[in-house]
Amino acid sequence: MPLLIGSMWKPLALIALVGALVGYRALLVHQRDAARRQSVALEAELAGLSATNQAMKAAVEHQNAALTDLTARAAAATQAAAARAVAAARSGAQIEQQAAAQAAALSRTTVPDGCMGAIAWGDAQGPELGRW
């Protein structure tokens, strides 16, 4: 037996080397196929995430546009309110001046003595006093 193995060691080594190469090739093919499957799965995940990312970008753009519109409307409302406040203050000041002038005129007016004089004065002032 040792003599047989001694004379056949080269073909046996060659068979062992070919077997090792075939096994190594099978391992590499398995790893390649697993890597391809993983690559396909990752590409599908990337496509899904890209679609989600695009949807998020669109939502952010929509929200930014809504915020810009809301900000512009708030600024316009603030300006309109300020203008109304200024107009109301002017109108109020004008009415106050008119009332003060009327009160001053009435305070300088003398009511005549006697009942008939007071009635005549009241009749004369009636339209003006009725506006108060």
CNS distance restraints for C-alpha pairs under 8 A (distance, minus, plus):
assign (resid   1 and name CA) (resid   5 and name CA) 6.22 0.50 0.50
assign (resid   2 and name CA) (resid   6 and name CA) 5.90 0.50 0.50
assign (resid   3 and name CA) (resid   7 and name CA) 6.29 0.50 0.50
assign (resid   4 and name CA) (resid   8 and name CA) 6.15 0.50 0.50
assign (resid   5 and name CA) (resid   9 and name CA) 5.72 0.50 0.50
assign (resid   8 and name CA) (resid  12 and name CA) 6.15 0.50 0.50
assign (resid   9 and name CA) (resid  13 and name CA) 5.83 0.50 0.50
assign (resid  10 and name CA) (resid  14 and name CA) 6.09 0.50 0.50
assign (resid  11 and name CA) (resid  15 and name CA) 6.08 0.50 0.50
assign (resid  12 and name CA) (resid  16 and name CA) 6.07 0.50 0.50
assign (resid  13 and name CA) (resid  17 and name CA) 5.99 0.50 0.50
assign (resid  14 and name CA) (resid  18 and name CA) 6.11 0.50 0.50
assign (resid  15 and name CA) (resid  19 and name CA) 6.02 0.50 0.50
assign (resid  16 and name CA) (resid  20 and name CA) 6.04 0.50 0.50
assign (resid  17 and name CA) (resid  21 and name CA) 6.14 0.50 0.50
assign (resid  18 and name CA) (resid  22 and name CA) 6.09 0.50 0.50
assign (resid  19 and name CA) (resid  23 and name CA) 6.11 0.50 0.50
assign (resid  20 and name CA) (resid  24 and name CA) 6.00 0.50 0.50
assign (resid  21 and name CA) (resid  25 and name CA) 5.99 0.50 0.50
assign (resid  22 and name CA) (resid  26 and name CA) 6.17 0.50 0.50
assign (resid  23 and name CA) (resid  27 and name CA) 6.23 0.50 0.50
assign (resid  24 and name CA) (resid  28 and name CA) 6.20 0.50 0.50
assign (resid  25 and name CA) (resid  29 and name CA) 6.07 0.50 0.50
assign (resid  26 and name CA) (resid  30 and name CA) 6.12 0.50 0.50
assign (resid  27 and name CA) (resid  31 and name CA) 6.21 0.50 0.50
assign (resid  28 and name CA) (resid  32 and name CA) 6.02 0.50 0.50
assign (resid  29 and name CA) (resid  33 and name CA) 6.10 0.50 0.50
assign (resid  30 and name CA) (resid  34 and name CA) 6.16 0.50 0.50
assign (resid  31 and name CA) (resid  35 and name CA) 6.05 0.50 0.50
assign (resid  32 and name CA) (resid  36 and name CA) 6.17 0.50 0.50
assign (resid  33 and name CA) (resid  37 and name CA) 6.24 0.50 0.50
assign (resid  34 and name CA) (resid  38 and name CA) 6.14 0.50 0.50
assign (resid  35 and name CA) (resid  39 and name CA) 5.98 0.50 0.50
assign (resid  36 and name CA) (resid  40 and name CA) 6.17 0.50 0.50
assign (resid  37 and name CA) (resid  41 and name CA) 6.21 0.50 0.50
assign (resid  38 and name CA) (resid  42 and name CA) 6.06 0.50 0.50
assign (resid  39 and name CA) (resid  43 and name CA) 6.05 0.50 0.50
assign (resid  40 and name CA) (resid  44 and name CA) 6.24 0.50 0.50
assign (resid  41 and name CA) (resid  45 and name CA) 6.22 0.50 0.50
assign (resid  42 and name CA) (resid  46 and name CA) 5.97 0.50 0.50
assign (resid  43 and name CA) (resid  47 and name CA) 6.16 0.50 0.50
assign (resid  44 and name CA) (resid  48 and name CA) 6.30 0.50 0.50
assign (resid  45 and name CA) (resid  49 and name CA) 6.08 0.50 0.50
assign (resid  46 and name CA) (resid  50 and name CA) 5.93 0.50 0.50
assign (resid  47 and name CA) (resid  51 and name CA) 6.22 0.50 0.50
assign (resid  48 and name CA) (resid  52 and name CA) 6.22 0.50 0.50
assign (resid  49 and name CA) (resid  53 and name CA) 5.95 0.50 0.50
assign (resid  50 and name CA) (resid  54 and name CA) 6.16 0.50 0.50
assign (resid  51 and name CA) (resid  55 and name CA) 6.24 0.50 0.50
assign (resid  52 and name CA) (resid  56 and name CA) 6.15 0.50 0.50
assign (resid  53 and name CA) (resid  57 and name CA) 6.16 0.50 0.50
assign (resid  54 and name CA) (resid  58 and name CA) 6.19 0.50 0.50
assign (resid  55 and name CA) (resid  59 and name CA) 6.17 0.50 0.50
assign (resid  56 and name CA) (resid  60 and name CA) 6.11 0.50 0.50
assign (resid  57 and name CA) (resid  61 and name CA) 6.14 0.50 0.50
assign (resid  58 and name CA) (resid  62 and name CA) 6.12 0.50 0.50
assign (resid  59 and name CA) (resid  63 and name CA) 6.13 0.50 0.50
assign (resid  60 and name CA) (resid  64 and name CA) 6.01 0.50 0.50
assign (resid  61 and name CA) (resid  65 and name CA) 6.12 0.50 0.50
assign (resid  62 and name CA) (resid  66 and name CA) 6.21 0.50 0.50
assign (resid  63 and name CA) (resid  67 and name CA) 6.04 0.50 0.50
assign (resid  64 and name CA) (resid  68 and name CA) 6.10 0.50 0.50
assign (resid  65 and name CA) (resid  69 and name CA) 6.16 0.50 0.50
assign (resid  66 and name CA) (resid  70 and name CA) 6.03 0.50 0.50
assign (resid  67 and name CA) (resid  71 and name CA) 5.99 0.50 0.50
assign (resid  68 and name CA) (resid  72 and name CA) 6.17 0.50 0.50
assign (resid  69 and name CA) (resid  73 and name CA) 6.14 0.50 0.50
assign (resid  70 and name CA) (resid  74 and name CA) 6.03 0.50 0.50
assign (resid  71 and name CA) (resid  75 and name CA) 6.16 0.50 0.50
assign (resid  72 and name CA) (resid  76 and name CA) 6.18 0.50 0.50
assign (resid  73 and name CA) (resid  77 and name CA) 6.06 0.50 0.50
assign (resid  74 and name CA) (resid  78 and name CA) 6.05 0.50 0.50
assign (resid  75 and name CA) (resid  79 and name CA) 6.17 0.50 0.50
assign (resid  76 and name CA) (resid  80 and name CA) 6.10 0.50 0.50
assign (resid  77 and name CA) (resid  81 and name CA) 6.03 0.50 0.50
assign (resid  78 and name CA) (resid  82 and name CA) 6.10 0.50 0.50
assign (resid  79 and name CA) (resid  83 and name CA) 6.11 0.50 0.50
assign (resid  80 and name CA) (resid  84 and name CA) 6.10 0.50 0.50
assign (resid  81 and name CA) (resid  85 and name CA) 6.06 0.50 0.50
assign (resid  82 and name CA) (resid  86 and name CA) 6.20 0.50 0.50
assign (resid  83 and name CA) (resid  87 and name CA) 6.14 0.50 0.50
assign (resid  84 and name CA) (resid  88 and name CA) 5.95 0.50 0.50
assign (resid  85 and name CA) (resid  89 and name CA) 6.02 0.50 0.50
assign (resid  86 and name CA) (resid  90 and name CA) 6.18 0.50 0.50
assign (resid  87 and name CA) (resid  91 and name CA) 6.06 0.50 0.50
assign (resid  88 and name CA) (resid  92 and name CA) 5.87 0.50 0.50
assign (resid  89 and name CA) (resid  93 and name CA) 6.00 0.50 0.50
assign (resid  90 and name CA) (resid  94 and name CA) 6.11 0.50 0.50
assign (resid  91 and name CA) (resid  95 and name CA) 6.13 0.50 0.50
assign (resid  92 and name CA) (resid  96 and name CA) 5.96 0.50 0.50
assign (resid  93 and name CA) (resid  97 and name CA) 6.11 0.50 0.50
assign (resid  94 and name CA) (resid  98 and name CA) 6.24 0.50 0.50
assign (resid  95 and name CA) (resid  99 and name CA) 6.08 0.50 0.50
assign (resid  96 and name CA) (resid 100 and name CA) 6.02 0.50 0.50
assign (resid  97 and name CA) (resid 101 and name CA) 6.06 0.50 0.50
assign (resid  98 and name CA) (resid 102 and name CA) 6.13 0.50 0.50
assign (resid  99 and name CA) (resid 103 and name CA) 5.99 0.50 0.50
assign (resid 100 and name CA) (resid 104 and name CA) 5.99 0.50 0.50
assign (resid 101 and name CA) (resid 105 and name CA) 6.08 0.50 0.50
assign (resid 102 and name CA) (resid 106 and name CA) 6.08 0.50 0.50
assign (resid 103 and name CA) (resid 107 and name CA) 5.97 0.50 0.50
assign (resid 104 and name CA) (resid 108 and name CA) 6.29 0.50 0.50
assign (resid 105 and name CA) (resid 109 and name CA) 6.32 0.50 0.50
assign (resid 111 and name CA) (resid 117 and name CA) 7.27 0.50 0.50
assign (resid 111 and name CA) (resid 118 and name CA) 5.87 0.50 0.50
assign (resid 111 and name CA) (resid 121 and name CA) 6.46 0.50 0.50
assign (resid 112 and name CA) (resid 117 and name CA) 4.95 0.50 0.50
assign (resid 112 and name CA) (resid 118 and name CA) 5.66 0.50 0.50
assign (resid 112 and name CA) (resid 121 and name CA) 7.25 0.50 0.50
assign (resid 113 and name CA) (resid 117 and name CA) 5.93 0.50 0.50
assign (resid 113 and name CA) (resid 118 and name CA) 6.68 0.50 0.50
assign (resid 114 and name CA) (resid 118 and name CA) 6.27 0.50 0.50
assign (resid 115 and name CA) (resid 119 and name CA) 6.16 0.50 0.50
assign (resid 116 and name CA) (resid 120 and name CA) 6.08 0.50 0.50
assign (resid 117 and name CA) (resid 121 and name CA) 6.08 0.50 0.50
assign (resid 118 and name CA) (resid 122 and name CA) 6.07 0.50 0.50
assign (resid 119 and name CA) (resid 123 and name CA) 6.10 0.50 0.50
assign (resid 120 and name CA) (resid 124 and name CA) 6.24 0.50 0.50
assign (resid 121 and name CA) (resid 125 and name CA) 6.22 0.50 0.50
assign (resid 122 and name CA) (resid 126 and name CA) 5.67 0.50 0.50
assign (resid 125 and name CA) (resid 129 and name CA) 5.98 0.50 0.50
assign (resid 126 and name CA) (resid 130 and name CA) 5.80 0.50 0.50
assign (resid 127 and name CA) (resid 131 and name CA) 6.68 0.50 0.50
assign (resid 128 and name CA) (resid 132 and name CA) 7.48 0.50 0.50
